[in-house]
């Protein structure tokens, strides 16, 4: 047994990205797991996937050695590993995160898992409409689906999970992603950009992948430079310009004639505190993905008081628009919406911004005064503190896990065996 069961605590098996890596899913898992462990009522055994491991030995995580261990895995686990853990670890609940296509094998085991008296919970996101009816059987194989975006929650409800789902958005640490005073910002900008001091800084912080439209961002920025002056703006991209999932961004920049004084790439893995400085020295953060489940860089930027330019798609619109429709920067309406898909995902809308609209958004933010951008940033930070609270995220998941574990224990097995046997 990797973690000796404490009879007074709920022992969860979690499945997803390794919770100590800097992916969006990994970061959220770390926030959640640490928050639950601090209640003193949980033990967590994590299958850590989505990265290549040098060592596959189980790791106990400080300072929670008796309550948190990570088992490095290829992918996101498999049937044999899951059965072995359920046989040996006295698990009270299975909780997985990320795309459903990684867990088809688990959904196929749902009756087997539940008949052991173990509920299945899912922290889920889906990028766009139409409602993916092909996912309905997956959702209904779970006892509870927590939805990262409002769009996802609407989809899950329409797939038959209205009574067993909830909107639980991502969150960031507001003590790390915080707005710095103006006098400190001016010094930091000089330190980070040297002779570029005073330039309008556009920041991109996400993976260089095809759906992220990274080459289009560079192209729009080049057009924007032609409107405001070649020496008046700088594009900083914290991403791997050579990522196999995207274009060679160095080649793209060279083809467009951009110089080192106009575009730069930050490629090192940096702690959140360093990333927060980038958000602060930027005048605007941009993310125009053609579909985006959440877009964590948007929330991080807004939490730092930096406005954003986004494509109105997926979960990004939850963050950049308040309940009255006020924009914390510029929210671009997609110029085209095409129905795309694959053998695994038969259909999904692909939302794309036009080059002209992105350039117009950049010009709009450029033409604001520093005070106007700062005021937008102040309102944005207040919005994130109100609607994207880490404490609320942890509490909502604590309540959901406790509810379904209690339900199964009181029924001494699967309380919904009849309903789910009909799927």
N, C-alpha and C positions, 0 to 999 in steps of 0.2 A: 504494500500500500504506500503510495507516494505521499499522501497526506492522511495521517491518522484521523479518523472521524471524531469530531467533538459533538457529542449528542445534543448540546445546547445551541449548535450553530447549523445554519443551512449550508450545505455543501453543493456548490454549483460546478458543473463542467462547462467551460466556455470554449467556443470554437470561432476562430477568425484570424485576422492578422496578428502577428506577434505583438503583445501589448506594450512592448518596450521599443518598438521601431517607430519612426517618425511618419508613418502613413496617416491619412485621415482616420481610418478605422482604428489603427493602433493607438493613436492619440486619444480618441474617445474612449476606447476600452480602458486605457490607463486611468483616465479621470474617473470612470465609473467604478472600476475595480477597487481603486484606492478609497473612493468615497464609501463604498459598501463595507470594505474591510474596517474602516475607521468606526463603523457603528458597533463593532465587536460581535456581530451576529452572523458573520459569514466566513466560510472557507471557499477558496476558489482554486480549481485546477484548470489551467488554460492550455489548450492546444494552440501553439504558436506557429502559424503558417505564413505564407505569402513572401517568404524570403529564403535565400539559400543559407543553410546552416553549416558551420564548420564542425560543430559538436552537437550531437543529438541526445546528449545526456540531459535528463530532467534537471531543472534549475529551481531552487527555492529562492524567492525574492525577498530581499531585505526591505524593511525590518519586519516582514510578515512571514518569517520562515515556516512557522507551524500552520499558517493559514493560506499561503499562496505559493503555488508551484507552477512552472511552465514546462510543458513537454514540447520540444521543437518537432515540427512535422513538415513533411513535403505536402504541398497543397493545403487542404483543410481537413485532413484525416480521411478515414475510410471505415467500412463496416467492421472489419476485424479489430481495429484499434478501439473503436467505440464499444464493441461488445466486451473486449478485455477490460476496459475502464469500468464499465457498468457492472461487470462481474466482481471486480476487486476493490472499488473505491467508495462504495456506499453513497452514490450520488443522489441528491435530492431533486435536481433540475438540470436540464440541458438547455443552454442558452447560446445561440449562434448569431453571428453578425456577417454582413456583406451580401453579395448577389446570390439569389436563389439557385442559379445554375451550378454553383459549387456544392450544393447540398442535395441534389436530386437523390443520391444514394441514401441520405439520411431521411428525407421525406418518405422514401419507400419503406423505411424501417419504422415509421411512426407508430404503428399499432404495437410492434414488438417493444419499443421503448416505453410507451405509455402503459402497457400491460405489466411492466416491471414496477409501476407506481411512480414513474418519473415524468413530469410535465415537460413540454417543449416550448420554449420561448424564443422569439426571433426579433432582433433589432434590424429593421429592414428599410431599404430605400429603393424606389423605382424612379427612373429619370423623367418619364414623360408619358402622356397619353398616346394612343387609345388605351382603354382599360385592358390589361393583358390577361384575357380570360385563360390563357394557357398556364398562368401562375396560380389560378384559383385553387387547384388541388394541392399545391404546395402550401399556400396560406392555411387551408383548412386541415392540413396535417399538423398544424401547430395549435397549442392551447391559447397563445397570446402573441400578437404581432404589435410591437412598438414601432411607430412610423416616424422617420426622421423629418419628413416634410409634409405639409398640408396636402400636396398633390398625392403623395404616397398614401396618406391616410384615406383620402377619398377613393383611391383605387382599391385599397384593401377592403374598405367597407362595401364597395360595389361587387367585390369577389366573395361576399358571403361572411365577412368577419366583423360585422358592425358591433356585435356585443363583446367581441374578444380582441379589440384593438384600441390603440390610443395614439394621439400625436405627441411624440416625445422628441423634440428637436435636439440637435447637437448643442454643445456649449464650449466655451473656452475659458481659461483662467483669467479673470479680469485684473488680477494683480500683476500678471505678466504682460498681457496684451492691454496696455493702459496708455493713455495719452500723456505725453511728456510736455513740460512747460516750453514755451516758445524760445526762451533764451538758451535752453539746453539744446533744442532742436537746431538752432542756427549753428551752434558749435559742432554738433554731430554731423550736420550736412556738410560742413567744411571738411571734417575729418574723413567722412565716407567718400566724398566726391572731389576733394581738393579744388582744382581749377574750375570744376563744374558748379561751384557754389553759386546759388542764385538761379540755377536752371529749374525749370518745371520738371519734376521727376514723376514718371509713370512706372509703377511697380507691378510685376507679374510674379506670382508665387504659386506654382502648381506644376504638375507633371507636364513634360513635353510629349503629349500624345495627340494623335490625329484629331480626336473630338474636341480637344482644347483650343484648336484654331490658332496655334502659336505662330505659324508663318503669316497668317492673316493679320495678327496683331502687329507684327513687324512691318508688314506692308502698309497698314493703315497709319502706323506711327511715321513711316517715311513720308507719306502724303501730308500728314499733319505738320511735320517739320517744314515742308515746303510752304505751308501757310503762315507759320509763326516765326520762321527764321531758323536756319540750320544750327545756330549756336544757343538756342533758347530752350531746348528740352532734352531730356535724357531718359532712355528706356532701360530699366534694370530688370533683368529676368533671373529669378532664383529658380533654376531648373537645369536639367542636363541637356545641353544643346545637341548631344549626340545620341539621345535615347532612341532605341530601336523602334519604339512605339510612335515616334513622331518624325518630323523632318530634321535634317541637319541645319540647325538654326544659324550656325556660323556661316555656312555656305549661303543661306538665304540672305543674311545681313550683308555679306560681301557682294552678292549679286545685285542688291538694291543700292549699293554704294554707301552704306552706313559706316561710320568710323568709330573708333574707340571712345571718342568724345560724345558720341550720340547713343551708343548701345553698349551694355556690359552684361556679362553672364556671371552669376554667383553659383558655383557648382559644388561647394563643400557642404557637408551636412553640418548644420548649425543648431545650437540649442534654441529653444523658444525665445529666450531673452534677446538673442541676437536678431532673430527674425522680427521681433517686435520693434527693434530699432529701425529696421528697413521700412516697416509700415509707417513709422513716425516721420522719417525723413522724406517719405514720398508725399506728393501732393494728391495722388489718386492711385487706387489699385484697380487693375483691369482683369476681368474674366468673362470671355465671350464664348464659352464652350457651347457646342451645338446641342448638347443635353448634359445636365449636371444634377446629380442626385441632391447634393447639398452645397458643395463649394465652400469648404472650410476657410479658405483664404479670404472670402468675403466677410465672414463673421469676425475673423481675426483683425482685419483692417478696420472694420467699423468699431470694434471694441477699442482700438487704438485711436479712434477719432479721425480716421482718414476716410474720405468719401470713396465711393466705388463707381466703376462703369461696368455694367453687367448686361448680358443677354437675358431677356425675360423668359426664362425657362427653368424647369425643375425647382429645386429648393432654394436657388439663389434669390428668387423674388420674395420669399418669406422674410428674408433678412433685409433686403435693400428697399422694401416698401413697408410703411407702417400700416396700421389698421384703417387709416383714413386715406391711404394711397400716396402719402408724401414720400418722395424719393430721397434717399441719402446718397446723392450723386446723380447718376444718369442711368435709368433703366430703359434699355433699347428694345423696342418691339421687333420680333423677328421679321425679316423681310421675306423669307421663304419658309415654308413648312412642308417637308417631303416625308413620305411614308417609306421608311427603310426597314431592314431586318436582316436576319440570318437564319440558319437552320435551328439554332438554339433559341433565338429571340425572333419569332416570325414577323413581328411588326412593332414599330415604335416611330413616333414623330421625331424628325431631325430638324431643329430650329436653328436658322442661320441669320446672322446680322449682315447687312450690306456694308461694304467698305465706306460708303458715303455716310452712313449713320454712325459708324464708329468714329470717323474723323470729326463729325459734327459734335459728338459727345466729348471728345478730347478738347475741341475748341471751346465748348461751353465751360468745361472745368478750368481751362487755361485762362479764360477771360474773367473769371471770378477773382475778387481780391483775396488776399491771404485771410483777411478777417471773415469774409463770406464762406470760404472753405472751412475755416475753423469753426464757424457757427454750425455748419452742416455736420461737422465731425462731432461736436458736443452733443447735438441732438441724436446722432447715430449711436454714440456710446450709451446715452441714457436709454435708448431703445433696446440695445443688446442686453443691458443689465436687467431690464424689465422682462424681456421675453425669452432670453436664452441663458437662463441661470443654471450653473453647474449644480447648485443645491437642489433646484427643482428637478433636473434630470435624474439625479441620484435618488431623490425621494420617490419619484414616479416609478422608477425601476424597482426600488426596494418594495414598494407597495404591490407591484405586479407579481414579483417573484414570491413574496410572502403569501399573497392571495392564492396562487395556484399550487404552491407546495402544501399549504394548509388544506386546500380542497382535496388534493390527492390523498393526503394522510388521513383525513377524516373519512374518506370513502374506502380507504384501504385498497387502493388501486386506481384504475382509470375511471373517473366519474362519468365520462362521456363515451364509453366504449360503444354503446349502441349507435349513437349519432355518427361517430367517425368510422364505424365499420361499413357504413353505407356509401362512403366516398368512392 
